[in-house]
Amino acid sequence: MTRANPFGDLGDFTPKSTPKPVEPQQIERLAADNGFPSRQPVAKQAPTVAAPAPTPARRRYVTGRNRQINLKASDETIARFYRLADERQVPLAELFELAVAALEEQGRLES
């Protein structure tokens, strides 16, 4: 059994019409009106002297931890969690381990 080539006989295919030429200015105007950014490179401006941007906190550590836990929390709780990790300069997983250990210790003290 042989298969028919789906592209074998396209001789009867013809486009319905030829596209009308469009002015580049019209394309630019339509793109700007509809919020489409240009892919053209932006001319680089001369660098200005400004204060250096603050370096973000380093949050990548090689720790040997290879399991993941996903939690949902409020924005405020997440901000507090990141702030605590940054203040202690520890990975997020280590802060989580410290919190779990503190809760376990608190439970032992209450018993």
Secondary structure in CASP SS format (residue, H / E / C, confidence):
PFRMAT SS
TARGET T0000
AUTHOR 0000-0000-0000
METHOD secondary structure of the structure
MODEL  1
M C 1.00
T C 1.00
R C 1.00
A C 1.00
N C 1.00
P C 1.00
F C 1.00
G C 1.00
D C 1.00
L C 1.00
G C 1.00
D C 1.00
F C 1.00
T C 1.00
P C 1.00
K C 1.00
S C 1.00
T C 1.00
P C 1.00
K C 1.00
P C 1.00
V C 1.00
E C 1.00
P H 1.00
Q H 1.00
Q H 1.00
I H 1.00
E H 1.00
R H 1.00
L H 1.00
A H 1.00
A H 1.00
D H 1.00
N C 1.00
G C 1.00
F C 1.00
P C 1.00
S C 1.00
R C 1.00
Q C 1.00
P C 1.00
V C 1.00
A C 1.00
K C 1.00
Q C 1.00
A C 1.00
P C 1.00
T C 1.00
V C 1.00
A C 1.00
A C 1.00
P C 1.00
A C 1.00
P C 1.00
T C 1.00
P C 1.00
A C 1.00
R C 1.00
R C 1.00
R C 1.00
Y C 1.00
V C 1.00
T C 1.00
G C 1.00
R C 1.00
N C 1.00
R C 1.00
Q C 1.00
I C 1.00
N C 1.00
L C 1.00
K C 1.00
A C 1.00
S C 1.00
D H 1.00
E H 1.00
T H 1.00
I H 1.00
A H 1.00
R H 1.00
F H 1.00
Y H 1.00
R H 1.00
L H 1.00
A H 1.00
D H 1.00
E H 1.00
R H 1.00
Q C 1.00
V C 1.00
P C 1.00
L H 1.00
A H 1.00
E H 1.00
L H 1.00
F H 1.00
E H 1.00
L H 1.00
A H 1.00
V H 1.00
A H 1.00
A H 1.00
L H 1.00
E H 1.00
E H 1.00
Q H 1.00
G H 1.00
R H 1.00
L H 1.00
E H 1.00
S C 1.00
END
